[in-house]
């Protein structure tokens, strides 16, 4: 059955001159049909260079928006436009505009996990990998609004020692729900294991890490490390890619507060299936549409980040 669905997707990609971008947090069978697998911004940047008329983004809605911002001349599809992100949704663009107005002298640094409307209000975007570099690219005396993730913002504020950062009060519900007590118990049971954590987690969880970084950075760290065991404190979808790349290493998912044995899962990411990928490619819909004024403003914020060396 899965093989038949995969064969149909391959056929449709040829017919539509389409590529599929899939995030690490999607289901393994969705990852398997992707032309490119990665984290959201890396995928969107990759999309700029592909020779395709159609981009299907297997992920949540802000990711497909970002691809459209960077690839305005391509048709960008999203199988489930209702697949949202708790972090992006914690920062409504209208509310953020009012918040921003209270701090007219501040530069806005926004995580890519935001809606296109918030990106359009942003001076420089960042990722969890380059947030430190982006903040440090601004003069030390420059006050900053950091949005939307309070945990990532507080982590960067701690690293830089900046007192003039105002944090928007948003969070990823998936990453916030990891159990500190459960993580400590796993560390005690696996003393040789390295702990890898996404900085969207709470500060006390990040403090337990041997390495904190984005999904792509976590993968690179595990590949380069001589350790044979890793305790993984991020969304469970990344485990499939870890096990594929590093079959001789052991990856132990950290528990959430309300679970005893498994990593947290983003159910929104799991809404994308082989079946709705087929339907989307057949119909060339749902398509991401962004008005040009908003798109250009959001693009400026992303390109400002890319230009930082």
N, C-alpha and C positions, 0 to 999 in steps of 0.2 A: 504493500500500500504506500509506504513512505517513498519507495523507489519510483513508483508511478507518478507521485506528486512531484518529486524532484525532476523527473524526466520532462514533465509538462512545463515546469518552471524554466528549465534549460531551453525548451522549444520557444516559449514566449519571449525569453530574453533575446534570442536570435531574431525573432520576428519584429520585436519592438525596438531593436537596438538599445537595449536597456541593461543597466548594471544594478546590482543590489548591494547596498551598504548595510551592514548589520553591526549593532553594538554588542559588546561582550556580554551584556546582561540578558540578551534574548535566549530563547530555548536553543539547545544544541542543534536540533534539526534545522532551525532557521539559520544559525551560524554556518551550517554546512553548505547552504545554497548561496552564500554570499560571495560576491566577487572580491569584496574588501571587508575585513573585520577589524574593528578598532574602537577607540572611544570617540565621542561625538564630534569634537572639533577636527581631529585628525581625519576622520572620514569626510567631513564637509570640505576640507582643504584638498583632499585626494580627489574629490568629485570634480574639482575645477579642471583637472588635467585629463580626465577620462574621455575617450572618443565614444560618446553615447548621446543619444537624444533624450533618453529617459533615465531618471534616477529614482529607484525605489528605496526608501529609507525604512529599514526594519528597526524601529526604535520608538521613542515617544515623540510627541508633537513638536516640542521645541527643537529637537534635533533635525527634523525635516525642515523646519523653518530656517534654521541656520544654513542648511544645504541650499535652500532657495535664495537666501541672501547672497551667498557666494557664487551661485550659478543661475543668474536670472534668465539666461537664454535657454536653459534646459527645463524640461517638464519634470517636476519633482512630485513623487507620489508617496502617500503614507497609507498603509493598509488599514490602520485603525486611528483615525484622527482624534478619537476619544481617549487614546492612550496618553494620559497626562503624567506630570511629574510633580510630586508633592513639594519639592523645592521651588521649582519655577512657579507653581501656583500659590506659593506663600508670599509672592511679591507681585501684586496686581499693578499694572502699569499706571493707572490713574492714581492709585494710592501712593505709588512711588514718586510720581511727579509732584504731588503735594509735599511729600517728605523731602524731596530734593530742594524744593523752593525754600525750605527752612534753613538751608545751608548754602547760600549763594556763592561762597568763596571756596567750596569744596570741589575737588575733582571726583568723578564717579568711576569706580572700578567695579565692574560686574562680572561675576562668574558666567561662563557660557551657559550654565543651566538656568537660563532665564528666557522669558518670552521675547519675541522680536520687538514688542512694544517697550520693554525695559531696556533692551540693547540700544534702541533708538535714543534713549535718555542717558546713555553711558558715554563716558569719554574714552575709556580703554577696557576692553574685555580681558578676561584671564581664564586660565584653566587651573585645575588643582596642581598641575605640574609646574606652571610658570607664574603662579600668583605672587610668590615672593619676588621674583625678578620684575614683574610688572609694578608692584608697589615700590620697590627700590629704584625703579627708573624715574620716579617722581622725586623732586627735591624734598629733603627731610622736613622742611618747614611747610610743605604743601599739605593742608588738611584734606582728608579723603573720606568719602562715603564708600563703604564696601558692602556690596549686596550680591545675592540675597542670603548667603549662608553664614549664620552667626558662628558656627563652629570653625569653618575654614577661615573666616575673618579673624576670629580670636587667635587661631593658630598662627596666622601671618603676623598679627599684631604682637604676639609673644616673641616671634623670631626677630622682628625688626625693632621692637622696643618703642614703636611709635605710639605716642599718646594722643595724637590728633586724628585718629580714625574713628568714624561713627559707623556702627554696624547695623544693618537692617536685620530685623529679628525674624529670620526665616531658617528653615532646616529641611533636610531630607528625612522623612519618617523612617525609611528603611535603615539608614546608617545610624540614626539616633537610637535605635532600639537594641543595639548590641549590649549584652550583659557584661558588666565589669567583673562581677563575681564569677560568671561562667568562664570568662577569658582567663582570669587568674587560676581557676581550677585546671584549665587545659594547659597552662604554662607549667603548673606543678606536675602534671601527669606527663608532659613532654618537655623536659628541661633543655633538651638540645635543639628544640624547634625555634626557628626565627618567627617573630610575629610581624606580619605585614598588615597595615591599617590604612584605610582611606581617611584623609583629614576632614571629611564631612562627619566623622564620628565625634562623639563628645570628647572634651579635653582629657578627661580621666582615662578614657579608652586609648586615645592617641598616645598618652604618656606611657603606656605599656608596650609601645611598638619598638621593634628594632629598625623598622623602616616605615615611613608614612609617605604616601604619594598617590597619584592617579592610578587608574586601572592599568594603563600602558606602562607606567613607571614601576608598578608592583610586579608586573610580568618580567620586565627587564631586570629588576633586582633579583628575583628568584632564579632567573636563568644564569645570572653572573655569580650568584652566591655558591659557596662550597657546601652549604648546609643541605641536608637531605630531607628535612622536615620543615614545614611551614604552617603556622596557624594563620588562617586567612580571615581578615575582618573587613569584608566588603560584600557586595551582593553576590549571591551564589552562582550566578551565570558565568562568572570568570573561571570557575573551577574546571569547566570543560576544556577551555583553551589551555589552562595550566597543565592539565593531565595529558593533553595532546602534545604539547611542546616538551614536557619534561616527564615522560612516563616512568623514569626511575626514581623520581622524587615523590614524597608523600605530602598531600595537602589536606589540612584538617580545618573544616569550617568552624568558625566561632559561633556560639549560640546567641540567639536573641533572648531578651528578658523573658518572653513568654514561651520559649522553646528550650529544649534540653540538648538537642543533638545536631541542629543544622543551622547553617547560615541563613540570614534573612534573604527573602526574595522580593523583588519588585514585581508585583502582579501586573502592573501596567505594561511592563516590558514583555510579559508573557502573552499579552493579547495578540501579538503578531504570530500568525501560524502559516504553515505551508498553504493551507486552503485559502486564507484571505490574501496571501501574496498572489496566488493564481488569479483570483477574482479581480484584484487591483490591476494586474498586468493585462488581463483580458479587456477590461473596461477603460484602462488608462485613467482611472479615477478610484479614490478621491485624490485630487490634486491640491498642492499647496499654492495659495495665491496671496501675495503681499502687495499692498499699494507701494508705488515707487518711492514716495517721500520717506516712508517708514523704512523701506528696504535700504535706501541709500544711507540713512542715518545709522542704522544697525551695522551696515557694511563698514562705515568709517570707524566705528568702535572696534570691530574685529581687526581691520587692517592696521589700526594704531598699535594693537598688540603684536601683530606679525612683524611689524617694523622694528620692534625692540630687539636689540642684539645683546 
